[in-house]
C-alpha cells in the first residue's frame, strides 16, 4: 500500500476515533444527572463506546507501520542467478557406438577430426568432440560416465553442431534435443541419404521457443570443411 492510500484510510479513522471519544464523554456527562438505572445503562454504553474508540485508535497506529513494512518487503529483489561459464565455443555431435563396425566409426572419426581442425583454425573455436581421444570402440568409456561428461560439456558450450552420416539409431538426437532445450544456436548437417526428424527439420520455424537453427545436406565431409573455411563463425549466425 502506498503513502496516498495509507493517508486516505488514516484520515477517516482519525475522525471516527475522535467522534467516538467525544460521544463517550457526552454520555458520561449525561449519566451524572440520571437515576441509578439510567445511569448504569449510560455508563455501560460509554464504556463500550470508549473500548470501540480505543480499538479504532490502535488500528490507526498500526496501519502506517504495516504499510512501511509492506513497501520495504516489496522493494527487496532476489539476486540474479550467476551465469554459467562457457568452456567450449561449439559442441560437435556425431555418431560413435551406433556404427555397425568399429572400422566405420574410425573412418568417420577421421572426418570429424578434420572438422575440429577447421573450426579451430578458421573460427578460433574451442571444440568439444567426444570421439577426439577415443580412436576405437575399445577405448570407449562406460555409457553412464560418457553421458554425464557429454551432458556437462554441452551445457558449457555456446553452439551446437550436428553431423549425421547414416540413418542410425543414435544418442546424437538426444543431444540435439538437449541443445534446443538449452537454447544453443544449432547447425545440422545430414548426409543426402538421411532425413532428420520432423522437429529438427523445422526447428527454425518455431519462433522464440527455439534458438537459431540451420539445416544443410552434404555428400562428402569436405563440403562441411569448405563451409567452415568460407563462412567461419558466421555459419552459426
SULKA-V659211 format. One record per residue. RES is the residue in three letters. PSI is psi in whole degrees, -180 to 180 (none if undefined). OMEGA is omega in whole degrees, 0 to 359 (* if undefined). Layout:
res-><RES;RES>
psi-><PSI;PSI>
omega-><OMEGA;OMEGA>
This chain:
res-><UNK;UNK;UNK;UNK;UNK;UNK;UNK;UNK;UNK;UNK;UNK;UNK;UNK;UNK;UNK;UNK;UNK;UNK;UNK;UNK;UNK;UNK;UNK;UNK;UNK;UNK;UNK;UNK;UNK;UNK;UNK;UNK;UNK;UNK;UNK;UNK;UNK;UNK;UNK;UNK;UNK;UNK;UNK;UNK;UNK;UNK;UNK;UNK;UNK;UNK;UNK;UNK;UNK;UNK;UNK;UNK;UNK;UNK;UNK;UNK;UNK;UNK;UNK;UNK;UNK;UNK;UNK;UNK;UNK;UNK;UNK;UNK;UNK;UNK;UNK;UNK;UNK;UNK;UNK;UNK;UNK;UNK;UNK;UNK;UNK;UNK;UNK;UNK;UNK;UNK;UNK;UNK;UNK;UNK;UNK;UNK;UNK;UNK;UNK;UNK;UNK;UNK;UNK;UNK;UNK;UNK;UNK;UNK;UNK;UNK;UNK;UNK;UNK;UNK;UNK;UNK;UNK;UNK;UNK;UNK;UNK;UNK;UNK;UNK;UNK;UNK;UNK;UNK;UNK;UNK;UNK;UNK;UNK;UNK;UNK;UNK;UNK;UNK;UNK;UNK;UNK;UNK;UNK;UNK;UNK;UNK;UNK;UNK;UNK;UNK;UNK;UNK;UNK;UNK;UNK;UNK;UNK;UNK;UNK;UNK;UNK;UNK;UNK;UNK;UNK;UNK;UNK;UNK;UNK;UNK;UNK;UNK;UNK;UNK;UNK;UNK;UNK;UNK;UNK;UNK;UNK;UNK;UNK;UNK;UNK;UNK;UNK;UNK;UNK;UNK;UNK;UNK;UNK;UNK;UNK;UNK;UNK;UNK;UNK;UNK;UNK;UNK;UNK;UNK;UNK;UNK;UNK;UNK;UNK;UNK;UNK;UNK;UNK;UNK;UNK;UNK;UNK;UNK;UNK;UNK;UNK;UNK;UNK;UNK;UNK;UNK;UNK;UNK;UNK;UNK;UNK;UNK;UNK;UNK;UNK;UNK;UNK>
psi-><132;177;-38;-44;-39;-42;-35;-35;-36;-41;-48;-37;-38;-45;-45;-41;-43;-40;-43;-40;-42;-42;-42;-41;-41;-42;-41;-40;-40;-34;-23;-28;15;169;172;-43;-47;-36;-41;-43;-43;-38;-42;-43;-41;-42;-43;-44;-37;-42;-42;-41;-40;-40;-42;-36;-38;-43;-39;-40;-31;-31;-47;-38;-42;-38;-43;-41;-41;-44;-35;-42;-39;-23;-15;136;142;138;142;141;145;143;143;129;131;121;-35;150;-31;143;118;118;128;154;151;-80;-13;-8;146;-34;159;-34;-40;-40;-45;-38;-44;-38;-37;-40;-38;-34;-32;-41;-42;-46;-40;-41;-39;-40;-47;-23;-10;37;146;120;138;120;118;-30;4;-40;23;84;-27;171;-33;-18;1;145;171;145;-42;-38;-44;-39;-42;-43;-44;-41;-41;-42;-37;-40;-31;18;145;-30;167;130;121;133;118;105;-28;157;83;154;105;153;-4;-30;-31;-43;-39;-42;-38;-39;-39;-44;-33;-1;44;128;130;146;129;122;126;144;153;-21;4;137;129;157;153;-47;-36;-36;-32;18;-33;-12;1;10;-148;-11;-15;155;-179;131;140;149;131;148;154;156;-34;148;-32;-27;-39;-42;-42;-40;-42;-42;-39;-41;-21;-141;-18;-11;-28;-1;none>
omega-><182;185;181;179;180;179;180;178;185;183;176;180;178;180;182;179;179;180;180;179;179;180;179;180;180;181;179;179;179;182;182;182;183;176;184;182;180;181;180;180;181;179;178;179;180;179;180;180;179;178;178;178;179;179;179;178;177;176;180;181;185;187;179;180;179;179;180;179;181;181;178;180;182;181;179;178;178;178;180;179;181;179;179;180;181;180;185;176;180;176;180;183;179;184;177;184;183;176;180;182;177;180;178;177;183;178;179;179;178;177;179;177;174;179;179;180;180;179;179;185;189;180;185;182;166;191;170;174;187;183;186;182;179;189;182;177;183;181;181;173;174;188;183;179;179;180;179;180;181;180;178;180;179;177;184;179;181;186;181;179;181;176;183;184;185;175;185;170;190;178;178;180;173;179;178;177;178;178;176;180;179;178;177;172;190;174;182;170;176;181;183;180;184;173;178;172;186;185;178;180;186;183;182;184;187;173;188;179;182;178;174;181;177;181;179;173;177;176;179;179;181;178;178;178;180;177;180;180;185;188;181;186;179;175;183;182;*>
